[in-house]
Amino acid sequence: MQINMSVKAINRLKAVLAEQGKTNKWLAGKLEKNETTVSRWCTNEVQPSLETLLQISELFNIDIKQLLVSNK
């Protein structure tokens, strides 16, 4: 039995952080989250809640849709 370990990209958080010139550490501090949690979001290992995505979009002053990978 083979297990597929590939991670499907759902969020664009890593790209948006780079575009905005911000770090995982900066975002973790603003959201009062652990840096490891933010890192796991950036690698799409786990996903932030919708409420957290909304907070992130407000911090970056962008539309929440810019944080998501389009499925179309």
N, CA, C and O atoms as a Maestro MAE file, in Angstrom:
{
 s_m_m2io_version
 :::
 2.0.0
}

f_m_ct {
 s_m_title
 :::
 protein
 m_atom[288] {
  # First column is atom index #
  i_m_mmod_type
  r_m_x_coord
  r_m_y_coord
  r_m_z_coord
  i_m_residue_number
  s_m_chain_name
  s_m_pdb_residue_name
  s_m_pdb_atom_name
  i_m_atomic_number
  :::
  1 25 0.840 -1.177 0.000 1 A "MET " " N  " 7
  2 3 0.000 0.000 0.000 1 A "MET " " CA " 6
  3 2 0.888 1.245 0.000 1 A "MET " " C  " 6
  4 15 1.789 1.375 0.829 1 A "MET " " O  " 8
  5 25 0.624 2.157 -0.938 2 A "GLN " " N  " 7
  6 3 1.409 3.384 -1.031 2 A "GLN " " CA " 6
  7 2 0.569 4.562 -0.553 2 A "GLN " " C  " 6
  8 15 -0.604 4.684 -0.905 2 A "GLN " " O  " 8
  9 25 1.178 5.426 0.248 3 A "ILE " " N  " 7
  10 3 0.491 6.599 0.767 3 A "ILE " " CA " 6
  11 2 0.991 7.814 0.005 3 A "ILE " " C  " 6
  12 15 2.197 8.035 -0.105 3 A "ILE " " O  " 8
  13 25 0.067 8.597 -0.517 4 A "ASN " " N  " 7
  14 3 0.419 9.813 -1.231 4 A "ASN " " CA " 6
  15 2 0.673 10.915 -0.215 4 A "ASN " " C  " 6
  16 15 -0.240 11.343 0.492 4 A "ASN " " O  " 8
  17 25 1.923 11.374 -0.145 5 A "MET " " N  " 7
  18 3 2.296 12.373 0.849 5 A "MET " " CA " 6
  19 2 2.322 13.794 0.264 5 A "MET " " C  " 6
  20 15 2.713 14.740 0.946 5 A "MET " " O  " 8
  21 25 1.904 13.936 -0.997 6 A "SER " " N  " 7
  22 3 1.923 15.275 -1.581 6 A "SER " " CA " 6
  23 2 0.857 16.146 -0.920 6 A "SER " " C  " 6
  24 15 -0.221 15.676 -0.555 6 A "SER " " O  " 8
  25 25 1.186 17.408 -0.781 7 A "VAL " " N  " 7
  26 3 0.290 18.358 -0.135 7 A "VAL " " CA " 6
  27 2 -0.304 19.251 -1.210 7 A "VAL " " C  " 6
  28 15 0.425 19.854 -1.998 7 A "VAL " " O  " 8
  29 25 -1.622 19.336 -1.243 8 A "LYS " " N  " 7
  30 3 -2.293 20.179 -2.213 8 A "LYS " " CA " 6
  31 2 -2.296 21.622 -1.707 8 A "LYS " " C  " 6
  32 15 -2.703 21.908 -0.581 8 A "LYS " " O  " 8
  33 25 -1.833 22.508 -2.565 9 A "ALA " " N  " 7
  34 3 -1.809 23.923 -2.201 9 A "ALA " " CA " 6
  35 2 -3.222 24.477 -2.203 9 A "ALA " " C  " 6
  36 15 -3.897 24.463 -3.232 9 A "ALA " " O  " 8
  37 25 -3.666 24.960 -1.071 10 A "ILE " " N  " 7
  38 3 -5.006 25.541 -0.930 10 A "ILE " " CA " 6
  39 2 -4.903 27.034 -0.675 10 A "ILE " " C  " 6
  40 15 -5.690 27.823 -1.199 10 A "ILE " " O  " 8
  41 25 -3.919 27.414 0.140 11 A "ASN " " N  " 7
  42 3 -3.762 28.850 0.415 11 A "ASN " " CA " 6
  43 2 -2.489 29.387 -0.234 11 A "ASN " " C  " 6
  44 15 -1.579 28.626 -0.564 11 A "ASN " " O  " 8
  45 25 -2.436 30.687 -0.410 12 A "ARG " " N  " 7
  46 3 -1.301 31.387 -1.013 12 A "ARG " " CA " 6
  47 2 -0.550 32.212 0.035 12 A "ARG " " C  " 6
  48 15 0.111 33.196 -0.299 12 A "ARG " " O  " 8
  49 25 -0.652 31.816 1.273 13 A "LEU " " N  " 7
  50 3 -0.104 32.618 2.354 13 A "LEU " " CA " 6
  51 2 1.385 32.882 2.193 13 A "LEU " " C  " 6
  52 15 1.832 34.011 2.394 13 A "LEU " " O  " 8
  53 25 2.155 31.874 1.838 14 A "LYS " " N  " 7
  54 3 3.595 32.049 1.674 14 A "LYS " " CA " 6
  55 2 3.884 33.099 0.598 14 A "LYS " " C  " 6
  56 15 4.734 33.968 0.789 14 A "LYS " " O  " 8
  57 25 3.182 33.019 -0.523 15 A "ALA " " N  " 7
  58 3 3.378 33.978 -1.619 15 A "ALA " " CA " 6
  59 2 2.975 35.387 -1.198 15 A "ALA " " C  " 6
  60 15 3.676 36.350 -1.511 15 A "ALA " " O  " 8
  61 25 1.857 35.517 -0.494 16 A "VAL " " N  " 7
  62 3 1.383 36.837 -0.069 16 A "VAL " " CA " 6
  63 2 2.359 37.454 0.937 16 A "VAL " " C  " 6
  64 15 2.623 38.655 0.882 16 A "VAL " " O  " 8
  65 25 2.889 36.654 1.843 17 A "LEU " " N  " 7
  66 3 3.893 37.162 2.783 17 A "LEU " " CA " 6
  67 2 5.091 37.717 2.016 17 A "LEU " " C  " 6
  68 15 5.587 38.799 2.331 17 A "LEU " " O  " 8
  69 25 5.552 36.980 1.014 18 A "ALA " " N  " 7
  70 3 6.692 37.430 0.208 18 A "ALA " " CA " 6
  71 2 6.347 38.717 -0.547 18 A "ALA " " C  " 6
  72 15 7.144 39.654 -0.585 18 A "ALA " " O  " 8
  73 25 5.161 38.751 -1.142 19 A "GLU " " N  " 7
  74 3 4.726 39.933 -1.893 19 A "GLU " " CA " 6
  75 2 4.668 41.165 -0.995 19 A "GLU " " C  " 6
  76 15 4.967 42.274 -1.437 19 A "GLU " " O  " 8
  77 25 4.287 40.970 0.256 20 A "GLN " " N  " 7
  78 3 4.137 42.072 1.202 20 A "GLN " " CA " 6
  79 2 5.428 42.370 1.974 20 A "GLN " " C  " 6
  80 15 5.490 43.323 2.751 20 A "GLN " " O  " 8
  81 25 6.453 41.547 1.751 21 A "GLY " " N  " 7
  82 3 7.717 41.750 2.452 21 A "GLY " " CA " 6
  83 2 7.639 41.457 3.934 21 A "GLY " " C  " 6
  84 15 8.339 42.077 4.734 21 A "GLY " " O  " 8
  85 25 6.791 40.516 4.302 22 A "LYS " " N  " 7
  86 3 6.604 40.153 5.719 22 A "LYS " " CA " 6
  87 2 7.091 38.739 5.972 22 A "LYS " " C  " 6
  88 15 7.270 37.957 5.039 22 A "LYS " " O  " 8
  89 25 7.304 38.416 7.240 23 A "THR " " N  " 7
  90 3 7.791 37.089 7.620 23 A "THR " " CA " 6
  91 2 6.717 36.310 8.382 23 A "THR " " C  " 6
  92 15 5.721 36.864 8.846 23 A "THR " " O  " 8
  93 25 6.961 35.008 8.490 24 A "ASN " " N  " 7
  94 3 6.086 34.157 9.305 24 A "ASN " " CA " 6
  95 2 6.065 34.665 10.748 24 A "ASN " " C  " 6
  96 15 5.020 34.693 11.396 24 A "ASN " " O  " 8
  97 25 7.246 35.066 11.236 25 A "LYS " " N  " 7
  98 3 7.360 35.547 12.617 25 A "LYS " " CA " 6
  99 2 6.500 36.800 12.816 25 A "LYS " " C  " 6
  100 15 5.819 36.931 13.833 25 A "LYS " " O  " 8
  101 25 6.533 37.711 11.852 26 A "TRP " " N  " 7
  102 3 5.719 38.932 11.928 26 A "TRP " " CA " 6
  103 2 4.243 38.577 12.008 26 A "TRP " " C  " 6
  104 15 3.517 39.096 12.856 26 A "TRP " " O  " 8
  105 25 3.796 37.676 11.110 27 A "LEU " " N  " 7
  106 3 2.388 37.290 11.086 27 A "LEU " " CA " 6
  107 2 1.987 36.581 12.375 27 A "LEU " " C  " 6
  108 15 0.914 36.841 12.922 27 A "LEU " " O  " 8
  109 25 2.831 35.702 12.854 28 A "ALA " " N  " 7
  110 3 2.541 34.989 14.105 28 A "ALA " " CA " 6
  111 2 2.349 35.987 15.252 28 A "ALA " " C  " 6
  112 15 1.443 35.830 16.071 28 A "ALA " " O  " 8
  113 25 3.195 36.999 15.304 29 A "GLY " " N  " 7
  114 3 3.069 38.012 16.354 29 A "GLY " " CA " 6
  115 2 1.780 38.802 16.235 29 A "GLY " " C  " 6
  116 15 1.116 39.054 17.240 29 A "GLY " " O  " 8
  117 25 1.412 39.197 15.020 30 A "LYS " " N  " 7
  118 3 0.188 39.975 14.807 30 A "LYS " " CA " 6
  119 2 -1.056 39.176 15.172 30 A "LYS " " C  " 6
  120 15 -2.024 39.730 15.692 30 A "LYS " " O  " 8
  121 25 -1.029 37.854 14.897 31 A "LEU " " N  " 7
  122 3 -2.199 37.010 15.154 31 A "LEU " " CA " 6
  123 2 -2.150 36.338 16.523 31 A "LEU " " C  " 6
  124 15 -3.087 35.645 16.920 31 A "LEU " " O  " 8
  125 25 -1.040 36.554 17.244 32 A "GLU " " N  " 7
  126 3 -0.823 35.894 18.533 32 A "GLU " " CA " 6
  127 2 -0.926 34.376 18.395 32 A "GLU " " C  " 6
  128 15 -1.591 33.696 19.177 32 A "GLU " " O  " 8
  129 25 -0.235 33.873 17.362 33 A "LYS " " N  " 7
  130 3 -0.177 32.432 17.089 33 A "LYS " " CA " 6
  131 2 1.270 31.977 17.182 33 A "LYS " " C  " 6
  132 15 2.194 32.788 17.118 33 A "LYS " " O  " 8
  133 25 1.455 30.687 17.332 34 A "ASN " " N  " 7
  134 3 2.784 30.095 17.358 34 A "ASN " " CA " 6
  135 2 3.398 30.162 15.963 34 A "ASN " " C  " 6
  136 15 2.696 29.974 14.970 34 A "ASN " " O  " 8
  137 25 4.701 30.428 15.877 35 A "GLU " " N  " 7
  138 3 5.379 30.490 14.586 35 A "GLU " " CA " 6
  139 2 5.280 29.163 13.825 35 A "GLU " " C  " 6
  140 15 5.212 29.156 12.596 35 A "GLU " " O  " 8
  141 25 5.272 28.061 14.544 36 A "THR " " N  " 7
  142 3 5.143 26.745 13.909 36 A "THR " " CA " 6
  143 2 3.794 26.615 13.225 36 A "THR " " C  " 6
  144 15 3.705 26.043 12.139 36 A "THR " " O  " 8
  145 25 2.747 27.135 13.841 37 A "THR " " N  " 7
  146 3 1.412 27.098 13.244 37 A "THR " " CA " 6
  147 2 1.402 27.862 11.931 37 A "THR " " C  " 6
  148 15 0.880 27.370 10.931 37 A "THR " " O  " 8
  149 25 1.974 29.059 11.923 38 A "VAL " " N  " 7
  150 3 2.016 29.871 10.709 38 A "VAL " " CA " 6
  151 2 2.844 29.163 9.639 38 A "VAL " " C  " 6
  152 15 2.479 29.179 8.464 38 A "VAL " " O  " 8
  153 25 3.939 28.551 10.031 39 A "SER " " N  " 7
  154 3 4.777 27.812 9.088 39 A "SER " " CA " 6
  155 2 3.991 26.674 8.443 39 A "SER " " C  " 6
  156 15 4.113 26.436 7.242 39 A "SER " " O  " 8
  157 25 3.199 25.983 9.225 40 A "ARG " " N  " 7
  158 3 2.387 24.874 8.702 40 A "ARG " " CA " 6
  159 2 1.314 25.382 7.749 40 A "ARG " " C  " 6
  160 15 0.959 24.689 6.796 40 A "ARG " " O  " 8
  161 25 0.786 26.593 7.994 41 A "TRP " " N  " 7
  162 3 -0.154 27.197 7.049 41 A "TRP " " CA " 6
  163 2 0.558 27.490 5.735 41 A "TRP " " C  " 6
  164 15 0.025 27.225 4.658 41 A "TRP " " O  " 8
  165 25 1.774 28.043 5.832 42 A "CYS " " N  " 7
  166 3 2.528 28.456 4.643 42 A "CYS " " CA " 6
  167 2 2.920 27.275 3.763 42 A "CYS " " C  " 6
  168 15 3.059 27.422 2.549 42 A "CYS " " O  " 8
  169 25 3.095 26.116 4.364 43 A "THR " " N  " 7
  170 3 3.437 24.925 3.592 43 A "THR " " CA " 6
  171 2 2.182 24.128 3.210 43 A "THR " " C  " 6
  172 15 2.282 23.061 2.603 43 A "THR " " O  " 8
  173 25 1.018 24.643 3.563 44 A "ASN " " N  " 7
  174 3 -0.264 23.998 3.286 44 A "ASN " " CA " 6
  175 2 -0.402 22.638 3.972 44 A "ASN " " C  " 6
  176 15 -1.190 21.792 3.548 44 A "ASN " " O  " 8
  177 25 0.374 22.442 5.035 45 A "GLU " " N  " 7
  178 3 0.258 21.219 5.831 45 A "GLU " " CA " 6
  179 2 -1.076 21.209 6.561 45 A "GLU " " C  " 6
  180 15 -1.731 20.172 6.670 45 A "GLU " " O  " 8
  181 25 -1.467 22.366 7.056 46 A "VAL " " N  " 7
  182 3 -2.778 22.584 7.675 46 A "VAL " " CA " 6
  183 2 -3.303 23.915 7.162 46 A "VAL " " C  " 6
  184 15 -2.549 24.703 6.591 46 A "VAL " " O  " 8
  185 25 -4.576 24.167 7.360 47 A "GLN " " N  " 7
  186 3 -5.187 25.395 6.862 47 A "GLN " " CA " 6
  187 2 -5.703 26.249 8.013 47 A "GLN " " C  " 6
  188 15 -6.244 25.729 8.989 47 A "GLN " " O  " 8
  189 25 -5.533 27.559 7.893 48 A "PRO " " N  " 7
  190 3 -6.110 28.447 8.909 48 A "PRO " " CA " 6
  191 2 -7.638 28.461 8.775 48 A "PRO " " C  " 6
  192 15 -8.180 28.139 7.718 48 A "PRO " " O  " 8
  193 25 -8.309 28.830 9.841 49 A "SER " " N  " 7
  194 3 -9.771 28.930 9.807 49 A "SER " " CA " 6
  195 2 -10.180 30.100 8.913 49 A "SER " " C  " 6
  196 15 -9.362 30.962 8.591 49 A "SER " " O  " 8
  197 25 -11.425 30.120 8.526 50 A "LEU " " N  " 7
  198 3 -11.933 31.241 7.730 50 A "LEU " " CA " 6
  199 2 -11.798 32.552 8.489 50 A "LEU " " C  " 6
  200 15 -11.472 33.585 7.904 50 A "LEU " " O  " 8
  201 25 -12.049 32.510 9.784 51 A "GLU " " N  " 7
  202 3 -11.925 33.708 10.597 51 A "GLU " " CA " 6
  203 2 -10.486 34.222 10.583 51 A "GLU " " C  " 6
  204 15 -10.248 35.427 10.510 51 A "GLU " " O  " 8
  205 25 -9.528 33.293 10.654 52 A "THR " " N  " 7
  206 3 -8.121 33.680 10.621 52 A "THR " " CA " 6
  207 2 -7.745 34.223 9.248 52 A "THR " " C  " 6
  208 15 -7.006 35.203 9.153 52 A "THR " " O  " 8
  209 25 -8.244 33.599 8.184 53 A "LEU " " N  " 7
  210 3 -7.984 34.114 6.840 53 A "LEU " " CA " 6
  211 2 -8.517 35.534 6.696 53 A "LEU " " C  " 6
  212 15 -7.886 36.377 6.058 53 A "LEU " " O  " 8
  213 25 -9.669 35.797 7.283 54 A "LEU " " N  " 7
  214 3 -10.234 37.146 7.243 54 A "LEU " " CA " 6
  215 2 -9.324 38.130 7.989 54 A "LEU " " C  " 6
  216 15 -9.085 39.237 7.508 54 A "LEU " " O  " 8
  217 25 -8.821 37.733 9.153 55 A "GLN " " N  " 7
  218 3 -7.895 38.579 9.905 55 A "GLN " " CA " 6
  219 2 -6.638 38.863 9.083 55 A "GLN " " C  " 6
  220 15 -6.155 39.995 9.048 55 A "GLN " " O  " 8
  221 25 -6.117 37.842 8.431 56 A "ILE " " N  " 7
  222 3 -4.906 37.996 7.624 56 A "ILE " " CA " 6
  223 2 -5.170 38.952 6.461 56 A "ILE " " C  " 6
  224 15 -4.347 39.821 6.169 56 A "ILE " " O  " 8
  225 25 -6.314 38.791 5.803 57 A "SER " " N  " 7
  226 3 -6.634 39.675 4.671 57 A "SER " " CA " 6
  227 2 -6.747 41.124 5.142 57 A "SER " " C  " 6
  228 15 -6.357 42.043 4.421 57 A "SER " " O  " 8
  229 25 -7.274 41.330 6.336 58 A "GLU " " N  " 7
  230 3 -7.382 42.686 6.876 58 A "GLU " " CA " 6
  231 2 -6.006 43.249 7.228 58 A "GLU " " C  " 6
  232 15 -5.752 44.434 7.012 58 A "GLU " " O  " 8
  233 25 -5.113 42.410 7.770 59 A "LEU " " N  " 7
  234 3 -3.753 42.863 8.081 59 A "LEU " " CA " 6
  235 2 -3.021 43.313 6.812 59 A "LEU " " C  " 6
  236 15 -2.282 44.297 6.829 59 A "LEU " " O  " 8
  237 25 -3.234 42.584 5.719 60 A "PHE " " N  " 7
  238 3 -2.558 42.891 4.464 60 A "PHE " " CA " 6
  239 2 -3.348 43.851 3.586 60 A "PHE " " C  " 6
  240 15 -2.874 44.264 2.528 60 A "PHE " " O  " 8
  241 25 -4.553 44.205 4.024 61 A "ASN " " N  " 7
  242 3 -5.414 45.086 3.248 61 A "ASN " " CA " 6
  243 2 -5.647 44.551 1.832 61 A "ASN " " C  " 6
  244 15 -5.518 45.275 0.845 61 A "ASN " " O  " 8
  245 25 -5.998 43.250 1.763 62 A "ILE " " N  " 7
  246 3 -6.277 42.600 0.486 62 A "ILE " " CA " 6
  247 2 -7.600 41.850 0.589 62 A "ILE " " C  " 6
  248 15 -8.107 41.613 1.685 62 A "ILE " " O  " 8
  249 25 -8.147 41.483 -0.556 63 A "ASP " " N  " 7
  250 3 -9.355 40.667 -0.604 63 A "ASP " " CA " 6
  251 2 -8.999 39.261 -0.125 63 A "ASP " " C  " 6
  252 15 -7.949 38.730 -0.487 63 A "ASP " " O  " 8
  253 25 -9.853 38.664 0.672 64 A "ILE " " N  " 7
  254 3 -9.602 37.327 1.213 64 A "ILE " " CA " 6
  255 2 -9.352 36.315 0.090 64 A "ILE " " C  " 6
  256 15 -8.626 35.341 0.288 64 A "ILE " " O  " 8
  257 25 -9.947 36.538 -1.085 65 A "LYS " " N  " 7
  258 3 -9.756 35.622 -2.214 65 A "LYS " " CA " 6
  259 2 -8.305 35.558 -2.663 65 A "LYS " " C  " 6
  260 15 -7.884 34.559 -3.245 65 A "LYS " " O  " 8
  261 25 -7.534 36.607 -2.402 66 A "GLN " " N  " 7
  262 3 -6.125 36.620 -2.778 66 A "GLN " " CA " 6
  263 2 -5.287 35.660 -1.923 66 A "GLN " " C  " 6
  264 15 -4.136 35.375 -2.254 66 A "GLN " " O  " 8
  265 25 -5.864 35.169 -0.835 67 A "LEU " " N  " 7
  266 3 -5.168 34.225 0.028 67 A "LEU " " CA " 6
  267 2 -5.414 32.776 -0.372 67 A "LEU " " C  " 6
  268 15 -4.807 31.862 0.186 67 A "LEU " " O  " 8
  269 25 -6.298 32.567 -1.332 68 A "LEU " " N  " 7
  270 3 -6.673 31.212 -1.729 68 A "LEU " " CA " 6
  271 2 -6.220 30.897 -3.134 68 A "LEU " " C  " 6
  272 15 -6.171 31.774 -3.996 68 A "LEU " " O  " 8
  273 25 -5.885 29.627 -3.362 69 A "VAL " " N  " 7
  274 3 -5.550 29.135 -4.695 69 A "VAL " " CA " 6
  275 2 -6.862 28.849 -5.398 69 A "VAL " " C  " 6
  276 15 -7.702 28.117 -4.874 69 A "VAL " " O  " 8
  277 25 -7.046 29.420 -6.579 70 A "SER " " N  " 7
  278 3 -8.288 29.205 -7.334 70 A "SER " " CA " 6
  279 2 -8.391 27.755 -7.785 70 A "SER " " C  " 6
  280 15 -7.390 27.131 -8.140 70 A "SER " " O  " 8
  281 25 -9.592 27.235 -7.769 71 A "ASN " " N  " 7
  282 3 -9.796 25.869 -8.247 71 A "ASN " " CA " 6
  283 2 -10.337 25.864 -9.670 71 A "ASN " " C  " 6
  284 15 -10.738 24.816 -10.175 71 A "ASN " " O  " 8
  285 25 -10.354 27.020 -10.320 72 A "LYS " " N  " 7
  286 3 -10.841 27.132 -11.703 72 A "LYS " " CA " 6
  287 2 -9.731 27.501 -12.625 72 A "LYS " " C  " 6
  288 15 -9.950 27.641 -13.829 72 A "LYS " " O  " 8
  :::
 }
 m_bond[287] {
  # First column is bond index #
  i_m_from
  i_m_to
  i_m_order
  :::
  1 1 2 1
  2 2 3 1
  3 3 4 2
  4 3 5 1
  5 5 6 1
  6 6 7 1
  7 7 8 2
  8 7 9 1
  9 9 10 1
  10 10 11 1
  11 11 12 2
  12 11 13 1
  13 13 14 1
  14 14 15 1
  15 15 16 2
  16 15 17 1
  17 17 18 1
  18 18 19 1
  19 19 20 2
  20 19 21 1
  21 21 22 1
  22 22 23 1
  23 23 24 2
  24 23 25 1
  25 25 26 1
  26 26 27 1
  27 27 28 2
  28 27 29 1
  29 29 30 1
  30 30 31 1
  31 31 32 2
  32 31 33 1
  33 33 34 1
  34 34 35 1
  35 35 36 2
  36 35 37 1
  37 37 38 1
  38 38 39 1
  39 39 40 2
  40 39 41 1
  41 41 42 1
  42 42 43 1
  43 43 44 2
  44 43 45 1
  45 45 46 1
  46 46 47 1
  47 47 48 2
  48 47 49 1
  49 49 50 1
  50 50 51 1
  51 51 52 2
  52 51 53 1
  53 53 54 1
  54 54 55 1
  55 55 56 2
  56 55 57 1
  57 57 58 1
  58 58 59 1
  59 59 60 2
  60 59 61 1
  61 61 62 1
  62 62 63 1
  63 63 64 2
  64 63 65 1
  65 65 66 1
  66 66 67 1
  67 67 68 2
  68 67 69 1
  69 69 70 1
  70 70 71 1
  71 71 72 2
  72 71 73 1
  73 73 74 1
  74 74 75 1
  75 75 76 2
  76 75 77 1
  77 77 78 1
  78 78 79 1
  79 79 80 2
  80 79 81 1
  81 81 82 1
  82 82 83 1
  83 83 84 2
  84 83 85 1
  85 85 86 1
  86 86 87 1
  87 87 88 2
  88 87 89 1
  89 89 90 1
  90 90 91 1
  91 91 92 2
  92 91 93 1
  93 93 94 1
  94 94 95 1
  95 95 96 2
  96 95 97 1
  97 97 98 1
  98 98 99 1
  99 99 100 2
  100 99 101 1
  101 101 102 1
  102 102 103 1
  103 103 104 2
  104 103 105 1
  105 105 106 1
  106 106 107 1
  107 107 108 2
  108 107 109 1
  109 109 110 1
  110 110 111 1
  111 111 112 2
  112 111 113 1
  113 113 114 1
  114 114 115 1
  115 115 116 2
  116 115 117 1
  117 117 118 1
  118 118 119 1
  119 119 120 2
  120 119 121 1
  121 121 122 1
  122 122 123 1
  123 123 124 2
  124 123 125 1
  125 125 126 1
  126 126 127 1
  127 127 128 2
  128 127 129 1
  129 129 130 1
  130 130 131 1
  131 131 132 2
  132 131 133 1
  133 133 134 1
  134 134 135 1
  135 135 136 2
  136 135 137 1
  137 137 138 1
  138 138 139 1
  139 139 140 2
  140 139 141 1
  141 141 142 1
  142 142 143 1
  143 143 144 2
  144 143 145 1
  145 145 146 1
  146 146 147 1
  147 147 148 2
  148 147 149 1
  149 149 150 1
  150 150 151 1
  151 151 152 2
  152 151 153 1
  153 153 154 1
  154 154 155 1
  155 155 156 2
  156 155 157 1
  157 157 158 1
  158 158 159 1
  159 159 160 2
  160 159 161 1
  161 161 162 1
  162 162 163 1
  163 163 164 2
  164 163 165 1
  165 165 166 1
  166 166 167 1
  167 167 168 2
  168 167 169 1
  169 169 170 1
  170 170 171 1
  171 171 172 2
  172 171 173 1
  173 173 174 1
  174 174 175 1
  175 175 176 2
  176 175 177 1
  177 177 178 1
  178 178 179 1
  179 179 180 2
  180 179 181 1
  181 181 182 1
  182 182 183 1
  183 183 184 2
  184 183 185 1
  185 185 186 1
  186 186 187 1
  187 187 188 2
  188 187 189 1
  189 189 190 1
  190 190 191 1
  191 191 192 2
  192 191 193 1
  193 193 194 1
  194 194 195 1
  195 195 196 2
  196 195 197 1
  197 197 198 1
  198 198 199 1
  199 199 200 2
  200 199 201 1
  201 201 202 1
  202 202 203 1
  203 203 204 2
  204 203 205 1
  205 205 206 1
  206 206 207 1
  207 207 208 2
  208 207 209 1
  209 209 210 1
  210 210 211 1
  211 211 212 2
  212 211 213 1
  213 213 214 1
  214 214 215 1
  215 215 216 2
  216 215 217 1
  217 217 218 1
  218 218 219 1
  219 219 220 2
  220 219 221 1
  221 221 222 1
  222 222 223 1
  223 223 224 2
  224 223 225 1
  225 225 226 1
  226 226 227 1
  227 227 228 2
  228 227 229 1
  229 229 230 1
  230 230 231 1
  231 231 232 2
  232 231 233 1
  233 233 234 1
  234 234 235 1
  235 235 236 2
  236 235 237 1
  237 237 238 1
  238 238 239 1
  239 239 240 2
  240 239 241 1
  241 241 242 1
  242 242 243 1
  243 243 244 2
  244 243 245 1
  245 245 246 1
  246 246 247 1
  247 247 248 2
  248 247 249 1
  249 249 250 1
  250 250 251 1
  251 251 252 2
  252 251 253 1
  253 253 254 1
  254 254 255 1
  255 255 256 2
  256 255 257 1
  257 257 258 1
  258 258 259 1
  259 259 260 2
  260 259 261 1
  261 261 262 1
  262 262 263 1
  263 263 264 2
  264 263 265 1
  265 265 266 1
  266 266 267 1
  267 267 268 2
  268 267 269 1
  269 269 270 1
  270 270 271 1
  271 271 272 2
  272 271 273 1
  273 273 274 1
  274 274 275 1
  275 275 276 2
  276 275 277 1
  277 277 278 1
  278 278 279 1
  279 279 280 2
  280 279 281 1
  281 281 282 1
  282 282 283 1
  283 283 284 2
  284 283 285 1
  285 285 286 1
  286 286 287 1
  287 287 288 2
  :::
 }
}
